Every structure is written in C-alpha cells, then in structure tokens.
Amino acid sequence: MIDQQKKNRLFILLIFGMAIIPFTIAWMLGGKAPFIEGKTNKGQLITPVVATERSDLVGLDVFSTDNIAELKGHWVTLNVVPQDDCNKICIDAIHKTKQLRLMMNKDLTRTRRAVIFLKDVQPEVANQWLLDDKVLLKVKPSAVLLNKIAGLRNGSIPDGLLLLMDPMGNLMMQYEPGFDPYKVKSDLMHLLRISQIG
C-alpha cells in the first residue's frame, strides 16, 4: 500500500514537472532572461541604409564586366579592399566569404560574392591575389559610392571590412575585420528567411 502511494506521488510530481518546466523555460525566454542577448544580428546595421545604383559598380576585369548583372536581385557579400594591395587580413576576409557562401547550402543560389577595390588596381594584379577564386566578381565603385562607403567609416576604412548588400542594392550591414563567417551566416540566413526578394 505504501509503495503504491509513493508511486502515485512520483507520478503526480512527474506530470507536474512535465507541465511546469517547459512553461518556465518559455517564460524565461519570452521575457528575455538576463543571460540571453537582446539583439539578434551579429553584424552592425547601417542606418540609414546606403542606396546604390546599378551604375555604381563597374567590373574590374573582363569576367566581372560580363557577369556583373549577377549582383542584381541577390544578397551580396562585398569584401572591401581599401588599399592598392591585398594583405593577409584582406585575403583571409575574402577566403571567409568563400567558405560562407559554401555554407549556405540550398540558399547558395540566392547569394553572390564580390570584392570592391577602392583604389586603382590593375586587373592582373587583383587576379594574382585571388588565383584560386575564378568566379569571384571584382568591382570598382563610382566616385559617389566611394564617398558613401568612406562616410560609413568616417574616412578610415580598415582592411578586411565586409559589407552586406540586399537584392535592391542597399548596403545594410557591416562586419569588422576578423569577422566570424558563422555569425555572418546566422544574419544572412535570418534575412533570407524573412526576405520576399532575392
């Protein structure tokens, strides 16, 4: 008899726990418990967004000129090369966006990659830096876009900066040098889920 009462009590406690524990967890998550970070994006939002025109980006080499239309209507990770050489930080950032695009799986077709050279760089020189990346688009900005990008950073643009451009051509997020491609992927996947375009 006593064993049956203990079993009944344990059964009631188990049912109570199954009901109250999920409710408590949901309440804590919904109430933004102190250990949960409030913001969802990993990069820095550009507010207001920097609008670009189709003519603001020009291909640096023949391949990029022939395929520049690929940028329109896609989410674009845009590596910024501010100097007339691409150092290790710059090359690492470009390699990370290559890895990032491969991590996109089924959403790979909704994204594109490009490198924007802010200084005059000869196509042959740029291609030497990026020999293993045959399909990477290399672009130059118009003077107007160059000023807009410089304005984002108060004229001091670091090597390894990454910009995210939406399918409408708006620069809407930026990532500091040394960015984590997994965090960029997290932002990009979130944007792709809620986006009706691109």
Biotite code that builds the C-alpha atoms (Angstrom):
import biotite.structure as struc

atoms = struc.array([
    struc.Atom([0.000, 0.000, 0.000], chain_id="A", res_id=1, res_name="MET", atom_name="CA", element="C"),
    struc.Atom([2.741, 2.431, 0.961], chain_id="A", res_id=2, res_name="ILE", atom_name="CA", element="C"),
    struc.Atom([4.693, 1.571, -2.214], chain_id="A", res_id=3, res_name="ASP", atom_name="CA", element="C"),
    struc.Atom([1.626, 2.339, -4.324], chain_id="A", res_id=4, res_name="GLN", atom_name="CA", element="C"),
    struc.Atom([1.251, 5.759, -2.612], chain_id="A", res_id=5, res_name="GLN", atom_name="CA", element="C"),
    struc.Atom([4.908, 6.573, -3.323], chain_id="A", res_id=6, res_name="LYS", atom_name="CA", element="C"),
    struc.Atom([4.446, 5.571, -6.948], chain_id="A", res_id=7, res_name="LYS", atom_name="CA", element="C"),
    struc.Atom([1.339, 7.758, -7.206], chain_id="A", res_id=8, res_name="ASN", atom_name="CA", element="C"),
    struc.Atom([3.162, 10.749, -5.684], chain_id="A", res_id=9, res_name="ARG", atom_name="CA", element="C"),
    struc.Atom([6.106, 10.291, -8.046], chain_id="A", res_id=10, res_name="LEU", atom_name="CA", element="C"),
    struc.Atom([3.713, 10.040, -10.974], chain_id="A", res_id=11, res_name="PHE", atom_name="CA", element="C"),
    struc.Atom([1.944, 13.284, -9.949], chain_id="A", res_id=12, res_name="ILE", atom_name="CA", element="C"),
    struc.Atom([5.296, 15.058, -9.496], chain_id="A", res_id=13, res_name="LEU", atom_name="CA", element="C"),
    struc.Atom([6.415, 13.834, -12.919], chain_id="A", res_id=14, res_name="LEU", atom_name="CA", element="C"),
    struc.Atom([3.243, 15.177, -14.568], chain_id="A", res_id=15, res_name="ILE", atom_name="CA", element="C"),
    struc.Atom([3.614, 18.463, -12.684], chain_id="A", res_id=16, res_name="PHE", atom_name="CA", element="C"),
    struc.Atom([7.265, 18.745, -13.804], chain_id="A", res_id=17, res_name="GLY", atom_name="CA", element="C"),
    struc.Atom([6.379, 17.997, -17.412], chain_id="A", res_id=18, res_name="MET", atom_name="CA", element="C"),
    struc.Atom([3.812, 20.801, -17.328], chain_id="A", res_id=19, res_name="ALA", atom_name="CA", element="C"),
    struc.Atom([5.688, 23.457, -15.366], chain_id="A", res_id=20, res_name="ILE", atom_name="CA", element="C"),
    struc.Atom([9.279, 23.094, -16.696], chain_id="A", res_id=21, res_name="ILE", atom_name="CA", element="C"),
    struc.Atom([8.511, 23.887, -20.369], chain_id="A", res_id=22, res_name="PRO", atom_name="CA", element="C"),
    struc.Atom([6.241, 26.754, -19.247], chain_id="A", res_id=23, res_name="PHE", atom_name="CA", element="C"),
    struc.Atom([9.037, 28.176, -17.067], chain_id="A", res_id=24, res_name="THR", atom_name="CA", element="C"),
    struc.Atom([11.607, 27.902, -19.873], chain_id="A", res_id=25, res_name="ILE", atom_name="CA", element="C"),
    struc.Atom([9.219, 29.587, -22.340], chain_id="A", res_id=26, res_name="ALA", atom_name="CA", element="C"),
    struc.Atom([8.503, 32.360, -19.833], chain_id="A", res_id=27, res_name="TRP", atom_name="CA", element="C"),
    struc.Atom([12.211, 32.980, -19.263], chain_id="A", res_id=28, res_name="MET", atom_name="CA", element="C"),
    struc.Atom([12.983, 33.050, -22.997], chain_id="A", res_id=29, res_name="LEU", atom_name="CA", element="C"),
    struc.Atom([9.985, 35.239, -23.768], chain_id="A", res_id=30, res_name="GLY", atom_name="CA", element="C"),
    struc.Atom([10.922, 37.630, -21.002], chain_id="A", res_id=31, res_name="GLY", atom_name="CA", element="C"),
    struc.Atom([14.489, 37.901, -22.290], chain_id="A", res_id=32, res_name="LYS", atom_name="CA", element="C"),
    struc.Atom([16.214, 36.341, -19.324], chain_id="A", res_id=33, res_name="ALA", atom_name="CA", element="C"),
    struc.Atom([19.413, 38.182, -18.322], chain_id="A", res_id=34, res_name="PRO", atom_name="CA", element="C"),
    struc.Atom([21.657, 35.505, -19.817], chain_id="A", res_id=35, res_name="PHE", atom_name="CA", element="C"),
    struc.Atom([20.114, 35.902, -23.266], chain_id="A", res_id=36, res_name="ILE", atom_name="CA", element="C"),
    struc.Atom([21.467, 38.618, -25.526], chain_id="A", res_id=37, res_name="GLU", atom_name="CA", element="C"),
    struc.Atom([18.762, 41.022, -26.635], chain_id="A", res_id=38, res_name="GLY", atom_name="CA", element="C"),
    struc.Atom([19.846, 41.662, -30.213], chain_id="A", res_id=39, res_name="LYS", atom_name="CA", element="C"),
    struc.Atom([19.624, 39.068, -32.920], chain_id="A", res_id=40, res_name="THR", atom_name="CA", element="C"),
    struc.Atom([22.027, 40.400, -35.520], chain_id="A", res_id=41, res_name="ASN", atom_name="CA", element="C"),
    struc.Atom([25.755, 39.736, -35.270], chain_id="A", res_id=42, res_name="LYS", atom_name="CA", element="C"),
    struc.Atom([26.893, 42.494, -37.604], chain_id="A", res_id=43, res_name="GLY", atom_name="CA", element="C"),
    struc.Atom([26.389, 46.223, -37.343], chain_id="A", res_id=44, res_name="GLN", atom_name="CA", element="C"),
    struc.Atom([23.286, 47.586, -39.052], chain_id="A", res_id=45, res_name="LEU", atom_name="CA", element="C"),
    struc.Atom([23.888, 50.503, -41.398], chain_id="A", res_id=46, res_name="ILE", atom_name="CA", element="C"),
    struc.Atom([21.241, 53.098, -40.595], chain_id="A", res_id=47, res_name="THR", atom_name="CA", element="C"),
    struc.Atom([20.066, 54.570, -42.771], chain_id="A", res_id=48, res_name="PRO", atom_name="CA", element="C"),
    struc.Atom([20.958, 52.056, -45.474], chain_id="A", res_id=49, res_name="VAL", atom_name="CA", element="C"),
    struc.Atom([23.323, 53.213, -48.215], chain_id="A", res_id=50, res_name="VAL", atom_name="CA", element="C"),
    struc.Atom([21.449, 53.041, -51.504], chain_id="A", res_id=51, res_name="ALA", atom_name="CA", element="C"),
    struc.Atom([23.420, 52.205, -54.629], chain_id="A", res_id=52, res_name="THR", atom_name="CA", element="C"),
    struc.Atom([22.584, 52.406, -58.306], chain_id="A", res_id=53, res_name="GLU", atom_name="CA", element="C"),
    struc.Atom([23.371, 49.666, -60.795], chain_id="A", res_id=54, res_name="ARG", atom_name="CA", element="C"),
    struc.Atom([25.886, 52.016, -62.418], chain_id="A", res_id=55, res_name="SER", atom_name="CA", element="C"),
    struc.Atom([27.777, 52.482, -59.108], chain_id="A", res_id=56, res_name="ASP", atom_name="CA", element="C"),
    struc.Atom([29.621, 49.187, -59.589], chain_id="A", res_id=57, res_name="LEU", atom_name="CA", element="C"),
    struc.Atom([31.789, 48.515, -62.638], chain_id="A", res_id=58, res_name="VAL", atom_name="CA", element="C"),
    struc.Atom([33.621, 45.277, -63.395], chain_id="A", res_id=59, res_name="GLY", atom_name="CA", element="C"),
    struc.Atom([37.387, 45.376, -62.873], chain_id="A", res_id=60, res_name="LEU", atom_name="CA", element="C"),
    struc.Atom([38.188, 42.589, -65.344], chain_id="A", res_id=61, res_name="ASP", atom_name="CA", element="C"),
    struc.Atom([36.505, 41.016, -68.367], chain_id="A", res_id=62, res_name="VAL", atom_name="CA", element="C"),
    struc.Atom([34.878, 38.195, -66.363], chain_id="A", res_id=63, res_name="PHE", atom_name="CA", element="C"),
    struc.Atom([33.429, 40.647, -63.814], chain_id="A", res_id=64, res_name="SER", atom_name="CA", element="C"),
    struc.Atom([32.213, 43.034, -66.525], chain_id="A", res_id=65, res_name="THR", atom_name="CA", element="C"),
    struc.Atom([30.481, 40.186, -68.362], chain_id="A", res_id=66, res_name="ASP", atom_name="CA", element="C"),
    struc.Atom([28.834, 38.850, -65.177], chain_id="A", res_id=67, res_name="ASN", atom_name="CA", element="C"),
    struc.Atom([28.124, 41.993, -63.152], chain_id="A", res_id=68, res_name="ILE", atom_name="CA", element="C"),
    struc.Atom([24.391, 41.604, -63.745], chain_id="A", res_id=69, res_name="ALA", atom_name="CA", element="C"),
    struc.Atom([24.594, 38.624, -61.338], chain_id="A", res_id=70, res_name="GLU", atom_name="CA", element="C"),
    struc.Atom([24.694, 41.094, -58.438], chain_id="A", res_id=71, res_name="LEU", atom_name="CA", element="C"),
    struc.Atom([21.218, 42.417, -59.162], chain_id="A", res_id=72, res_name="LYS", atom_name="CA", element="C"),
    struc.Atom([18.452, 40.650, -57.277], chain_id="A", res_id=73, res_name="GLY", atom_name="CA", element="C"),
    struc.Atom([20.802, 38.698, -54.988], chain_id="A", res_id=74, res_name="HIS", atom_name="CA", element="C"),
    struc.Atom([22.144, 39.104, -51.473], chain_id="A", res_id=75, res_name="TRP", atom_name="CA", element="C"),
    struc.Atom([25.797, 40.085, -51.918], chain_id="A", res_id=76, res_name="VAL", atom_name="CA", element="C"),
    struc.Atom([28.714, 39.755, -49.510], chain_id="A", res_id=77, res_name="THR", atom_name="CA", element="C"),
    struc.Atom([31.030, 42.566, -50.513], chain_id="A", res_id=78, res_name="LEU", atom_name="CA", element="C"),
    struc.Atom([34.649, 42.382, -49.360], chain_id="A", res_id=79, res_name="ASN", atom_name="CA", element="C"),
    struc.Atom([36.218, 45.843, -49.245], chain_id="A", res_id=80, res_name="VAL", atom_name="CA", element="C"),
    struc.Atom([39.852, 46.319, -50.326], chain_id="A", res_id=81, res_name="VAL", atom_name="CA", element="C"),
    struc.Atom([40.675, 49.905, -49.300], chain_id="A", res_id=82, res_name="PRO", atom_name="CA", element="C"),
    struc.Atom([44.359, 49.981, -50.290], chain_id="A", res_id=83, res_name="GLN", atom_name="CA", element="C"),
    struc.Atom([46.235, 49.266, -53.510], chain_id="A", res_id=84, res_name="ASP", atom_name="CA", element="C"),
    struc.Atom([47.363, 45.905, -52.154], chain_id="A", res_id=85, res_name="ASP", atom_name="CA", element="C"),
    struc.Atom([45.551, 42.987, -50.540], chain_id="A", res_id=86, res_name="CYS", atom_name="CA", element="C"),
    struc.Atom([47.393, 41.973, -47.380], chain_id="A", res_id=87, res_name="ASN", atom_name="CA", element="C"),
    struc.Atom([46.855, 38.854, -45.246], chain_id="A", res_id=88, res_name="LYS", atom_name="CA", element="C"),
    struc.Atom([43.851, 40.349, -43.412], chain_id="A", res_id=89, res_name="ILE", atom_name="CA", element="C"),
    struc.Atom([42.244, 41.185, -46.746], chain_id="A", res_id=90, res_name="CYS", atom_name="CA", element="C"),
    struc.Atom([42.925, 37.754, -48.278], chain_id="A", res_id=91, res_name="ILE", atom_name="CA", element="C"),
    struc.Atom([41.641, 35.998, -45.119], chain_id="A", res_id=92, res_name="ASP", atom_name="CA", element="C"),
    struc.Atom([38.401, 38.007, -45.246], chain_id="A", res_id=93, res_name="ALA", atom_name="CA", element="C"),
    struc.Atom([37.871, 37.079, -48.904], chain_id="A", res_id=94, res_name="ILE", atom_name="CA", element="C"),
    struc.Atom([38.542, 33.415, -48.099], chain_id="A", res_id=95, res_name="HIS", atom_name="CA", element="C"),
    struc.Atom([35.987, 33.557, -45.260], chain_id="A", res_id=96, res_name="LYS", atom_name="CA", element="C"),
    struc.Atom([33.266, 34.803, -47.614], chain_id="A", res_id=97, res_name="THR", atom_name="CA", element="C"),
    struc.Atom([34.088, 31.933, -49.966], chain_id="A", res_id=98, res_name="LYS", atom_name="CA", element="C"),
    struc.Atom([33.573, 29.498, -47.074], chain_id="A", res_id=99, res_name="GLN", atom_name="CA", element="C"),
    struc.Atom([30.438, 31.374, -46.039], chain_id="A", res_id=100, res_name="LEU", atom_name="CA", element="C"),
    struc.Atom([28.831, 31.004, -49.457], chain_id="A", res_id=101, res_name="ARG", atom_name="CA", element="C"),
    struc.Atom([29.547, 27.272, -49.457], chain_id="A", res_id=102, res_name="LEU", atom_name="CA", element="C"),
    struc.Atom([27.855, 27.012, -46.039], chain_id="A", res_id=103, res_name="MET", atom_name="CA", element="C"),
    struc.Atom([24.625, 28.458, -47.463], chain_id="A", res_id=104, res_name="MET", atom_name="CA", element="C"),
    struc.Atom([23.573, 25.039, -48.844], chain_id="A", res_id=105, res_name="ASN", atom_name="CA", element="C"),
    struc.Atom([20.185, 25.328, -50.582], chain_id="A", res_id=106, res_name="LYS", atom_name="CA", element="C"),
    struc.Atom([20.269, 29.152, -50.331], chain_id="A", res_id=107, res_name="ASP", atom_name="CA", element="C"),
    struc.Atom([23.571, 29.332, -52.200], chain_id="A", res_id=108, res_name="LEU", atom_name="CA", element="C"),
    struc.Atom([21.791, 30.437, -55.392], chain_id="A", res_id=109, res_name="THR", atom_name="CA", element="C"),
    struc.Atom([20.293, 33.438, -53.597], chain_id="A", res_id=110, res_name="ARG", atom_name="CA", element="C"),
    struc.Atom([23.710, 34.885, -52.744], chain_id="A", res_id=111, res_name="THR", atom_name="CA", element="C"),
    struc.Atom([26.689, 36.269, -54.633], chain_id="A", res_id=112, res_name="ARG", atom_name="CA", element="C"),
    struc.Atom([30.187, 37.389, -53.692], chain_id="A", res_id=113, res_name="ARG", atom_name="CA", element="C"),
    struc.Atom([32.169, 40.371, -54.869], chain_id="A", res_id=114, res_name="ALA", atom_name="CA", element="C"),
    struc.Atom([35.297, 42.283, -53.948], chain_id="A", res_id=115, res_name="VAL", atom_name="CA", element="C"),
    struc.Atom([35.194, 46.054, -54.231], chain_id="A", res_id=116, res_name="ILE", atom_name="CA", element="C"),
    struc.Atom([38.532, 47.787, -54.835], chain_id="A", res_id=117, res_name="PHE", atom_name="CA", element="C"),
    struc.Atom([38.509, 51.362, -53.572], chain_id="A", res_id=118, res_name="LEU", atom_name="CA", element="C"),
    struc.Atom([41.885, 52.277, -55.097], chain_id="A", res_id=119, res_name="LYS", atom_name="CA", element="C"),
    struc.Atom([43.062, 51.849, -58.687], chain_id="A", res_id=120, res_name="ASP", atom_name="CA", element="C"),
    struc.Atom([44.258, 48.274, -59.035], chain_id="A", res_id=121, res_name="VAL", atom_name="CA", element="C"),
    struc.Atom([45.223, 46.608, -62.286], chain_id="A", res_id=122, res_name="GLN", atom_name="CA", element="C"),
    struc.Atom([43.092, 43.536, -63.080], chain_id="A", res_id=123, res_name="PRO", atom_name="CA", element="C"),
    struc.Atom([46.213, 41.376, -63.491], chain_id="A", res_id=124, res_name="GLU", atom_name="CA", element="C"),
    struc.Atom([47.409, 42.340, -60.008], chain_id="A", res_id=125, res_name="VAL", atom_name="CA", element="C"),
    struc.Atom([43.991, 41.660, -58.438], chain_id="A", res_id=126, res_name="ALA", atom_name="CA", element="C"),
    struc.Atom([43.843, 38.271, -60.149], chain_id="A", res_id=127, res_name="ASN", atom_name="CA", element="C"),
    struc.Atom([47.262, 37.352, -58.732], chain_id="A", res_id=128, res_name="GLN", atom_name="CA", element="C"),
    struc.Atom([45.927, 37.911, -55.202], chain_id="A", res_id=129, res_name="TRP", atom_name="CA", element="C"),
    struc.Atom([42.876, 35.768, -55.873], chain_id="A", res_id=130, res_name="LEU", atom_name="CA", element="C"),
    struc.Atom([44.204, 32.972, -58.111], chain_id="A", res_id=131, res_name="LEU", atom_name="CA", element="C"),
    struc.Atom([42.125, 30.225, -56.529], chain_id="A", res_id=132, res_name="ASP", atom_name="CA", element="C"),
    struc.Atom([38.870, 32.147, -56.908], chain_id="A", res_id=133, res_name="ASP", atom_name="CA", element="C"),
    struc.Atom([37.871, 32.080, -60.571], chain_id="A", res_id=134, res_name="LYS", atom_name="CA", element="C"),
    struc.Atom([34.194, 33.058, -60.129], chain_id="A", res_id=135, res_name="VAL", atom_name="CA", element="C"),
    struc.Atom([34.683, 35.940, -57.687], chain_id="A", res_id=136, res_name="LEU", atom_name="CA", element="C"),
    struc.Atom([33.393, 39.223, -59.107], chain_id="A", res_id=137, res_name="LEU", atom_name="CA", element="C"),
    struc.Atom([35.850, 42.110, -58.834], chain_id="A", res_id=138, res_name="LYS", atom_name="CA", element="C"),
    struc.Atom([34.329, 45.579, -58.978], chain_id="A", res_id=139, res_name="VAL", atom_name="CA", element="C"),
    struc.Atom([35.213, 49.252, -58.716], chain_id="A", res_id=140, res_name="LYS", atom_name="CA", element="C"),
    struc.Atom([32.890, 51.843, -57.135], chain_id="A", res_id=141, res_name="PRO", atom_name="CA", element="C"),
    struc.Atom([31.746, 55.084, -58.706], chain_id="A", res_id=142, res_name="SER", atom_name="CA", element="C"),
    struc.Atom([33.019, 58.267, -57.047], chain_id="A", res_id=143, res_name="ALA", atom_name="CA", element="C"),
    struc.Atom([29.594, 58.710, -55.435], chain_id="A", res_id=144, res_name="VAL", atom_name="CA", element="C"),
    struc.Atom([29.600, 55.218, -53.917], chain_id="A", res_id=145, res_name="LEU", atom_name="CA", element="C"),
    struc.Atom([33.215, 55.594, -52.809], chain_id="A", res_id=146, res_name="LEU", atom_name="CA", element="C"),
    struc.Atom([32.224, 58.714, -50.834], chain_id="A", res_id=147, res_name="ASN", atom_name="CA", element="C"),
    struc.Atom([29.251, 56.898, -49.299], chain_id="A", res_id=148, res_name="LYS", atom_name="CA", element="C"),
    struc.Atom([31.425, 53.975, -48.135], chain_id="A", res_id=149, res_name="ILE", atom_name="CA", element="C"),
    struc.Atom([34.053, 56.370, -46.764], chain_id="A", res_id=150, res_name="ALA", atom_name="CA", element="C"),
    struc.Atom([31.274, 58.211, -44.926], chain_id="A", res_id=151, res_name="GLY", atom_name="CA", element="C"),
    struc.Atom([30.248, 54.995, -43.172], chain_id="A", res_id=152, res_name="LEU", atom_name="CA", element="C"),
    struc.Atom([33.651, 54.770, -41.535], chain_id="A", res_id=153, res_name="ARG", atom_name="CA", element="C"),
    struc.Atom([34.477, 58.477, -41.248], chain_id="A", res_id=154, res_name="ASN", atom_name="CA", element="C"),
    struc.Atom([37.075, 58.094, -43.994], chain_id="A", res_id=155, res_name="GLY", atom_name="CA", element="C"),
    struc.Atom([39.009, 55.321, -42.222], chain_id="A", res_id=156, res_name="SER", atom_name="CA", element="C"),
    struc.Atom([38.227, 52.046, -43.968], chain_id="A", res_id=157, res_name="ILE", atom_name="CA", element="C"),
    struc.Atom([40.035, 49.036, -42.471], chain_id="A", res_id=158, res_name="PRO", atom_name="CA", element="C"),
    struc.Atom([41.405, 46.058, -44.377], chain_id="A", res_id=159, res_name="ASP", atom_name="CA", element="C"),
    struc.Atom([39.080, 43.077, -44.046], chain_id="A", res_id=160, res_name="GLY", atom_name="CA", element="C"),
    struc.Atom([35.819, 45.058, -43.807], chain_id="A", res_id=161, res_name="LEU", atom_name="CA", element="C"),
    struc.Atom([32.757, 43.164, -45.069], chain_id="A", res_id=162, res_name="LEU", atom_name="CA", element="C"),
    struc.Atom([29.551, 44.795, -46.304], chain_id="A", res_id=163, res_name="LEU", atom_name="CA", element="C"),
    struc.Atom([26.236, 43.059, -46.910], chain_id="A", res_id=164, res_name="LEU", atom_name="CA", element="C"),
    struc.Atom([24.147, 44.319, -49.825], chain_id="A", res_id=165, res_name="MET", atom_name="CA", element="C"),
    struc.Atom([20.478, 43.416, -50.223], chain_id="A", res_id=166, res_name="ASP", atom_name="CA", element="C"),
    struc.Atom([18.846, 42.457, -53.553], chain_id="A", res_id=167, res_name="PRO", atom_name="CA", element="C"),
    struc.Atom([17.717, 46.072, -54.076], chain_id="A", res_id=168, res_name="MET", atom_name="CA", element="C"),
    struc.Atom([21.335, 47.259, -53.973], chain_id="A", res_id=169, res_name="GLY", atom_name="CA", element="C"),
    struc.Atom([21.269, 48.735, -50.454], chain_id="A", res_id=170, res_name="ASN", atom_name="CA", element="C"),
    struc.Atom([24.317, 48.371, -48.211], chain_id="A", res_id=171, res_name="LEU", atom_name="CA", element="C"),
    struc.Atom([22.618, 47.404, -44.979], chain_id="A", res_id=172, res_name="MET", atom_name="CA", element="C"),
    struc.Atom([25.107, 45.641, -42.682], chain_id="A", res_id=173, res_name="MET", atom_name="CA", element="C"),
    struc.Atom([28.819, 45.785, -42.000], chain_id="A", res_id=174, res_name="GLN", atom_name="CA", element="C"),
    struc.Atom([31.221, 43.420, -40.266], chain_id="A", res_id=175, res_name="TYR", atom_name="CA", element="C"),
    struc.Atom([34.521, 44.363, -38.714], chain_id="A", res_id=176, res_name="GLU", atom_name="CA", element="C"),
    struc.Atom([37.833, 42.815, -39.831], chain_id="A", res_id=177, res_name="PRO", atom_name="CA", element="C"),
    struc.Atom([38.299, 39.359, -38.352], chain_id="A", res_id=178, res_name="GLY", atom_name="CA", element="C"),
    struc.Atom([34.555, 38.657, -38.598], chain_id="A", res_id=179, res_name="PHE", atom_name="CA", element="C"),
    struc.Atom([33.288, 35.159, -37.865], chain_id="A", res_id=180, res_name="ASP", atom_name="CA", element="C"),
    struc.Atom([31.737, 33.628, -41.036], chain_id="A", res_id=181, res_name="PRO", atom_name="CA", element="C"),
    struc.Atom([29.327, 31.592, -38.882], chain_id="A", res_id=182, res_name="TYR", atom_name="CA", element="C"),
    struc.Atom([27.911, 34.784, -37.381], chain_id="A", res_id=183, res_name="LYS", atom_name="CA", element="C"),
    struc.Atom([27.561, 36.342, -40.837], chain_id="A", res_id=184, res_name="VAL", atom_name="CA", element="C"),
    struc.Atom([25.792, 33.154, -41.936], chain_id="A", res_id=185, res_name="LYS", atom_name="CA", element="C"),
    struc.Atom([23.409, 33.457, -38.991], chain_id="A", res_id=186, res_name="SER", atom_name="CA", element="C"),
    struc.Atom([22.448, 37.008, -40.038], chain_id="A", res_id=187, res_name="ASP", atom_name="CA", element="C"),
    struc.Atom([22.198, 36.086, -43.694], chain_id="A", res_id=188, res_name="LEU", atom_name="CA", element="C"),
    struc.Atom([20.020, 33.021, -43.032], chain_id="A", res_id=189, res_name="MET", atom_name="CA", element="C"),
    struc.Atom([17.704, 35.162, -40.916], chain_id="A", res_id=190, res_name="HIS", atom_name="CA", element="C"),
    struc.Atom([17.441, 37.754, -43.700], chain_id="A", res_id=191, res_name="LEU", atom_name="CA", element="C"),
    struc.Atom([16.839, 35.091, -46.335], chain_id="A", res_id=192, res_name="LEU", atom_name="CA", element="C"),
    struc.Atom([14.038, 33.578, -44.241], chain_id="A", res_id=193, res_name="ARG", atom_name="CA", element="C"),
    struc.Atom([12.138, 36.862, -43.960], chain_id="A", res_id=194, res_name="ILE", atom_name="CA", element="C"),
    struc.Atom([13.006, 38.217, -47.411], chain_id="A", res_id=195, res_name="SER", atom_name="CA", element="C"),
    struc.Atom([10.468, 38.070, -50.227], chain_id="A", res_id=196, res_name="GLN", atom_name="CA", element="C"),
    struc.Atom([13.109, 39.115, -52.761], chain_id="A", res_id=197, res_name="ILE", atom_name="CA", element="C"),
    struc.Atom([16.487, 37.752, -53.805], chain_id="A", res_id=198, res_name="GLY", atom_name="CA", element="C"),
])
